[in-house]
Amino acid sequence: MNDVFKHYGIEHLSPSSINTYIKSPARWIIRYLYKKQLPGSPAMWRGNVVDKAVGYYFGMMPNQKSKRSLTKVQTDALDQFDYLRRDDKANGFETDQDKFDKEKELIPDYIATAIDHYKDCGDPIEYQEKVLYEVKGIPVPLVGFLDLKYKDVVRDLKTAQRKPNDITYAIRRQVALYGHVTGCRPIVDYVVCTKHKSEVHSYEVDNVKGHLKVLEQGAYAIQSLLSTSDTIEDIAKLVMPDFDDWMLSDAERDIAMSLWRIK
């Protein structure tokens, strides 16, 4: 096959997809080859609604004519949080009620803390800007969407329940792409909220070229895997899921057991 990506219906790669492959090739196969609908999680939805709330507050969403108040974006985010859970349930996935309630309770604090932080940074120039990067020898582009861009800085918003000791390599790779393409300094902002305190911890990503190189190597590794066969079933035989992986939800574990025919 001249273009294995086209054969498998893959139109682009992303930092997220490459990071998934690096972490777990089996999970990548489930998501990007079998294209199985995977469950979300309250923590994932929290990040989603907080990110969008910041965009709406600064008036940066598509077709948005004016900024929104803090109260408005907080209320809308809570409604969206409920919707994401209902949507997941409609797809056959159940959510832990206790985890859902704990996350929902803190969403207004996450939003207020994030907005206070970004107000000090000034009005962003771009929000969710699409970035494209061509990897030599890979027929599909590497595509990402940065969170906030300023004159000489790109900032990526992450939400967390505790202060991280450092940035993970997966996040370094993701944000390095944004910094390289835009020519801006890449910074990761961790918005951390608990019942007792709310704070933001910012880290600048160094060694941009080195992290970008790993993304390129990940793209080559995916291409090599796809080149081994023209059927998903044969490709899946080359890897095995780790059923002890704590990142696998019960639903994902069930999907993996079914696809790999494990009883």
N, C-alpha and C positions, 0 to 999 in steps of 0.2 A: 504494500500500500504506500503510495506516495505521500498521502496526507492522512495519518492515522487519527488526527484530531477530527477532521471532517468525517471520517468513517464512523466515529463514535459520537458525532453530534456535539462536539465541544468547540464552541466558537471563540473562546478566550480562556485564559488562565487568570487567576487572581492571587494576591498574597495569601488570602484565606484558603484557597484550594490547594496551593502548594504547601502551606503549613500543615494542612490536614494530611496530605500525603506523607510529609516528613514524620509526623506524629504517628500516623496509622494508615498504611496503604490499604488495609481492608476497609476501614471507614471511608477512605476516599473512593474506593470501588463502589461501596453502597450508595454513596451520595452522588457521585459524578458519572458513573457508568450505568448502574442499575436505576439511578435517578429516583430513589425511594424517598417518599415524604418522611422526614424525620421530625420528632417532637421538639418543641421549644422548651424553654425553662423560665421560671420567674426571673432568674438573674439575667438571662439573655434579653427578656422583654424589658427589664429595668433599663439596661443599656440603650435599647432601641428608643424607648419613649423619652428618656432624658436627653439623648442626642437630638431628637426632633424638636423637643421643647426649646432647646437653645436656638435652633434654626428659626423657629417661629418667633421667638422673643426678639431676635435681631432683624426680623423681616426678610429672611434669606430664602424662604421656601419658594418653589416655582409658582408663579402667578400671584404671589402674595403682594398686596398693595401697601400694607403698613405693618409696623411692628405690633406685637401683642403684649399685653401686660403680664407680669409675673403670675398673678392669680389666674388669668385665663389659660396660660400655657400649663400651669399645674393641674387645673381642672381637666383640660383636654387630655393631658398625659394619663391621668387616672382612668378616664374613659377608654383610652386606647389600650391601656394595660388590661382592662377587663375584656376588651374585644379580642386581643391576642389570645387570651385564655379560651374564650368561647370558640375561636377559630381552630385552635389546637384540639379542643374537645370534639368539634365537628369532624375532624380528621381521624377520630378514634383514639386520641391520646388523653390520658388523665393527668391532672396536675396535683401535686401534694398541696393540700389546703393550707397547712401551717406555713410552708415556705412561701406560698403565694401571698398570704396575709402579711407576713413579716416584711416581704419586699414592698408590697403596696403601701404599707404604713410610712415608709421612709422616702418614697418617691418625691413628695413635695420638698423635702430637705435636700435631696440630691439636686433637684432642679435649681433651688434657690442658691445653693452653694456653687454650682457650676456657673450660673449667670453672674453672681457676684465676682467670681474669678475672671470671667471673660469680659465683663464690663471694664475691669482694670486694664485689660489688654487693648481696649479700644474697639471700634466697629470692625468686624472682619471684612476683607475684600471679597472673599469667596466662601461658599459653604457647600460641602458635598461636591466639590469639583472633580470631574472625571479626569484621571491621569492614564496615559497610555505609554507603554514601554515595549520596544521590539527586542526580542532576544534572537541573536544570530542563529539561524538554523532551525528556529521554531516557527511554523507557519501561522500561528495564532498569536495575537498580542497579549501582553500582560496588562490587565486592567485593574485599576483601583479607584476608590473614591475617598479623597481626603476630607477630614471634618471641617477645619477652619483654616483659612489662609489669610495672613497679614502681609505687610510689605515685604518682609524678609524672613518670615517664620511660618511654618505650618505646624498646627497644633492638633493632636489627636486626643479625643475625649474618651476616657475609660472610667467606668464606675466600679467600685470595689467595696467590700465590707471591712477591709483592713488595709493598712498601709503596706504596700509591697516593699520588699527589701531591695528589689532592683527590677528592671524591665526584663521580661522574658525574651528569649531570642526570637520567638515567633513574632512578637510585637515589634522588636527592633527591625526585623526584616520588612514587615508591613510598612512601618513609618519611614524607613530608609528609602523605600521606593518613592514615597511622596516628596521627600527632601531632594532626591536626585533629579526627579523630573522637573520640579519647580525651581530648583536652585536655591531653595530656602533652608534655613536651619530647622531640622525636625525635632519637635518636642512632644512628649507624651504627658498629658495631665491626668492623674488619677484622682477622681473625686471620691472621697471616702466618707461614708456616713454611718453612724450608729445612733442608738437612742441617746447617747451621752455627748457626742461631739460630731462636728462636720468640718472637714478640711480638704485641701487640695495639695497634692505632692507632684511636682513637675520634674521630669528627667529629660535631658537632651540625649538624643541618639548619636553616638559617635561611630566611627568606622563605617560610614554609609556605603562606600564601595565594597567593603568586605561582606556586608549583609546582603547587598544587591547581588553579589556573586553567588551567594548561597541560593537565592531565589532562582537565578539562572540555572544552577546545577539541579535544583528541584524540577525545573521545567524539562531539562534534558532527561532526568530520571523517569518522569511521567511518560515522555515520548518513547523512551526505551521500553517501558512496560507495555505500552499500547502496541508497540511494534512486534511483540512476541506472537500475537494471534489476531485473527479477525473476528473472534467470538469472545464475549464477556466471560462466559463460563470457563474457557481455557485460561484466561488471564486471572480469574479469581482463584484458580488452582495453585497459582504461584505464591500466594500469601495465605496466612491464617489469621483470623481475628483473635485478639487477646480478650477473652471473656472476663478477665480480672481487671481490665482497664476501668478505673473509677470514672472516667469521662463518658463511658457508655451508659446511656439510660437503659432502663428495663426494656423499653420499646425497641431501642436500637439493638440490644442484645438478642431479643426475640427475632428481629429481622435478620441479623447475622446468622443465627442458628438455622433459620429457615433457608437462607440462600446457600449456606455451606452444608446444608443437609445434616445437621448435627442434632441428635435426639437427646 
